[in-house]
Structure formats: C-alpha cells, structure tokens
Amino acid sequence: MDKDNIQNENESNKENTLEVIAAIESVDDDTWRIRVMNKETKEVAICDNILEYSAFLQEAVSKTSKDYFKATWFPSNAKAEHIAQVREELFKYQDELAQLDQIMKDGEES
C-alpha cells in the first residue's frame, strides 16, 4: 500500500470513527471525577467512578453507526494523586473484565 492510499484510508477511517474525549478533574482533596464528551452527539457526562465512565462509553458505542471507536484523554489539571487513582482503577477494572471473560470461556469449554 502506497503513501497516498494509506492517507486516504486514514481520512476515511477518521470520518467513520466515534471519538469520545475525557479529562480527569479534582473535586476536592479526596475526590476526583471524569468529565467525558461524545463528540458525535456532543453529550457530556460527569462520571464519579470508572463504572459510570465505562457505561458512558458503552452507550456511546451502542448508539453510533460508525465502525471505529477512539477514546482520547485530554491533559488534566487534576492532582497527580487523582490521576494515579483513576489510572489504577482503570487497570483494576480492565483486570476484572479479563477475569470475567476467562470465567465465561472456561464455562463454555466445560
């Protein structure tokens, strides 16, 4: 594939991509939240935890007719410890989903 074809494919994919943008915000010393926006619908949500953020993403994907999905994190002015907490919770949530997926696969093999 030559350079022009790659560029044309990238432009086509860009138009066919649902993009959701998010930023972590510090609410107070102990609390953070995620402000997230579906760029297709301009819907904005304030998520107080990873489950709410995940639900927003799932709903956005389920309602779009686009073939691709991109989640973008904007730079944050949140406290470093809050950014670290969100990151830790995202990884923990991802691990929990992977464990559930494995349980489902193991159940299918039985």
C-alpha positions as YAML, in Angstrom:
chain: A
units: angstrom
residues:
- id: 1
  name: MET
  ca: [0.00, 0.00, 0.00]
- id: 2
  name: ASP
  ca: [1.48, 3.32, -1.03]
- id: 3
  name: LYS
  ca: [1.56, 6.53, 0.98]
- id: 4
  name: ASP
  ca: [-1.48, 8.11, -0.79]
- id: 5
  name: ASN
  ca: [-3.62, 5.02, -0.21]
- id: 6
  name: ILE
  ca: [-2.68, 4.95, 3.47]
- id: 7
  name: GLN
  ca: [-3.54, 8.64, 3.82]
- id: 8
  name: ASN
  ca: [-6.90, 8.16, 2.05]
- id: 9
  name: GLU
  ca: [-7.71, 5.16, 4.26]
- id: 10
  name: ASN
  ca: [-6.80, 7.13, 7.40]
- id: 11
  name: GLU
  ca: [-9.07, 10.02, 6.32]
- id: 12
  name: SER
  ca: [-11.92, 7.60, 5.59]
- id: 13
  name: ASN
  ca: [-11.49, 5.90, 8.97]
- id: 14
  name: LYS
  ca: [-11.38, 9.28, 10.72]
- id: 15
  name: GLU
  ca: [-14.79, 10.20, 9.30]
- id: 16
  name: ASN
  ca: [-16.12, 6.79, 10.34]
- id: 17
  name: THR
  ca: [-14.74, 6.97, 13.90]
- id: 18
  name: LEU
  ca: [-16.72, 7.76, 17.03]
- id: 19
  name: GLU
  ca: [-14.49, 9.84, 19.28]
- id: 20
  name: VAL
  ca: [-15.06, 10.26, 22.98]
- id: 21
  name: ILE
  ca: [-12.88, 12.70, 24.91]
- id: 22
  name: ALA
  ca: [-12.31, 12.75, 28.65]
- id: 23
  name: ALA
  ca: [-10.46, 14.66, 31.33]
- id: 24
  name: ILE
  ca: [-9.85, 13.94, 35.00]
- id: 25
  name: GLU
  ca: [-10.84, 16.72, 37.39]
- id: 26
  name: SER
  ca: [-10.06, 17.14, 41.07]
- id: 27
  name: VAL
  ca: [-13.23, 17.96, 43.01]
- id: 28
  name: ASP
  ca: [-11.52, 18.40, 46.37]
- id: 29
  name: ASP
  ca: [-8.54, 16.92, 48.19]
- id: 30
  name: ASP
  ca: [-10.08, 13.44, 48.32]
- id: 31
  name: THR
  ca: [-12.34, 13.29, 45.28]
- id: 32
  name: TRP
  ca: [-11.94, 13.16, 41.51]
- id: 33
  name: ARG
  ca: [-14.34, 12.85, 38.60]
- id: 34
  name: ILE
  ca: [-14.13, 12.28, 34.88]
- id: 35
  name: ARG
  ca: [-15.73, 14.77, 32.52]
- id: 36
  name: VAL
  ca: [-16.44, 12.97, 29.25]
- id: 37
  name: MET
  ca: [-17.95, 14.04, 25.93]
- id: 38
  name: ASN
  ca: [-19.25, 12.09, 22.96]
- id: 39
  name: LYS
  ca: [-18.02, 14.22, 20.04]
- id: 40
  name: GLU
  ca: [-20.68, 12.82, 17.70]
- id: 41
  name: THR
  ca: [-23.69, 13.76, 19.85]
- id: 42
  name: LYS
  ca: [-22.00, 16.47, 21.97]
- id: 43
  name: GLU
  ca: [-23.39, 14.68, 25.04]
- id: 44
  name: VAL
  ca: [-21.39, 15.46, 28.18]
- id: 45
  name: ALA
  ca: [-21.36, 13.45, 31.38]
- id: 46
  name: ILE
  ca: [-19.72, 13.79, 34.75]
- id: 47
  name: CYS
  ca: [-18.61, 10.37, 35.94]
- id: 48
  name: ASP
  ca: [-17.82, 9.85, 39.61]
- id: 49
  name: ASN
  ca: [-16.28, 6.42, 39.10]
- id: 50
  name: ILE
  ca: [-14.92, 4.05, 36.47]
- id: 51
  name: LEU
  ca: [-18.20, 2.14, 36.16]
- id: 52
  name: GLU
  ca: [-20.04, 5.34, 35.18]
- id: 53
  name: TYR
  ca: [-17.29, 6.18, 32.67]
- id: 54
  name: SER
  ca: [-17.43, 2.67, 31.21]
- id: 55
  name: ALA
  ca: [-21.23, 2.83, 30.97]
- id: 56
  name: PHE
  ca: [-20.99, 6.14, 29.09]
- id: 57
  name: LEU
  ca: [-18.53, 4.61, 26.62]
- id: 58
  name: GLN
  ca: [-20.68, 1.51, 26.13]
- id: 59
  name: GLU
  ca: [-23.78, 3.59, 25.49]
- id: 60
  name: ALA
  ca: [-21.95, 5.83, 23.01]
- id: 61
  name: VAL
  ca: [-20.66, 2.83, 21.08]
- id: 62
  name: SER
  ca: [-24.03, 1.07, 21.09]
- id: 63
  name: LYS
  ca: [-25.83, 4.13, 19.67]
- id: 64
  name: THR
  ca: [-23.43, 5.04, 16.86]
- id: 65
  name: SER
  ca: [-23.43, 3.75, 13.31]
- id: 66
  name: LYS
  ca: [-19.70, 4.40, 12.98]
- id: 67
  name: ASP
  ca: [-17.35, 1.46, 12.54]
- id: 68
  name: TYR
  ca: [-14.42, 2.68, 14.64]
- id: 69
  name: PHE
  ca: [-14.02, 4.00, 18.16]
- id: 70
  name: LYS
  ca: [-11.38, 6.25, 19.73]
- id: 71
  name: ALA
  ca: [-11.16, 7.37, 23.35]
- id: 72
  name: THR
  ca: [-8.89, 10.33, 23.98]
- id: 73
  name: TRP
  ca: [-7.72, 11.63, 27.35]
- id: 74
  name: PHE
  ca: [-7.09, 15.36, 27.48]
- id: 75
  name: PRO
  ca: [-4.27, 16.72, 29.62]
- id: 76
  name: SER
  ca: [-5.51, 17.25, 33.12]
- id: 77
  name: ASN
  ca: [-5.04, 19.86, 35.79]
- id: 78
  name: ALA
  ca: [-6.14, 17.32, 38.38]
- id: 79
  name: LYS
  ca: [-3.87, 16.46, 41.27]
- id: 80
  name: ALA
  ca: [-1.24, 13.88, 40.38]
- id: 81
  name: GLU
  ca: [-2.60, 11.53, 43.06]
- id: 82
  name: HIS
  ca: [-6.08, 11.70, 41.50]
- id: 83
  name: ILE
  ca: [-4.71, 10.91, 38.05]
- id: 84
  name: ALA
  ca: [-2.84, 7.97, 39.58]
- id: 85
  name: GLN
  ca: [-6.03, 6.77, 41.31]
- id: 86
  name: VAL
  ca: [-8.02, 6.89, 38.07]
- id: 87
  name: ARG
  ca: [-5.26, 5.03, 36.25]
- id: 88
  name: GLU
  ca: [-5.12, 2.38, 38.99]
- id: 89
  name: GLU
  ca: [-8.91, 1.95, 38.94]
- id: 90
  name: LEU
  ca: [-8.93, 1.67, 35.14]
- id: 91
  name: PHE
  ca: [-6.33, -1.10, 35.25]
- id: 92
  name: LYS
  ca: [-8.19, -2.85, 38.07]
- id: 93
  name: TYR
  ca: [-11.46, -2.66, 36.11]
- id: 94
  name: GLN
  ca: [-9.74, -3.99, 32.99]
- id: 95
  name: ASP
  ca: [-8.33, -6.91, 35.01]
- id: 96
  name: GLU
  ca: [-11.78, -7.68, 36.43]
- id: 97
  name: LEU
  ca: [-13.25, -7.73, 32.91]
- id: 98
  name: ALA
  ca: [-10.48, -10.05, 31.74]
- id: 99
  name: GLN
  ca: [-11.16, -12.41, 34.66]
- id: 100
  name: LEU
  ca: [-14.89, -12.45, 33.85]
- id: 101
  name: ASP
  ca: [-14.08, -13.14, 30.21]
- id: 102
  name: GLN
  ca: [-11.87, -16.06, 31.24]
- id: 103
  name: ILE
  ca: [-14.60, -17.46, 33.52]
- id: 104
  name: MET
  ca: [-17.06, -17.27, 30.61]
- id: 105
  name: LYS
  ca: [-14.60, -19.04, 28.29]
- id: 106
  name: ASP
  ca: [-13.90, -21.72, 30.89]
- id: 107
  name: GLY
  ca: [-17.64, -22.26, 31.31]
- id: 108
  name: GLU
  ca: [-18.12, -22.69, 27.56]
- id: 109
  name: GLU
  ca: [-15.37, -25.31, 27.43]
- id: 110
  name: SER
  ca: [-16.95, -27.42, 30.18]
...
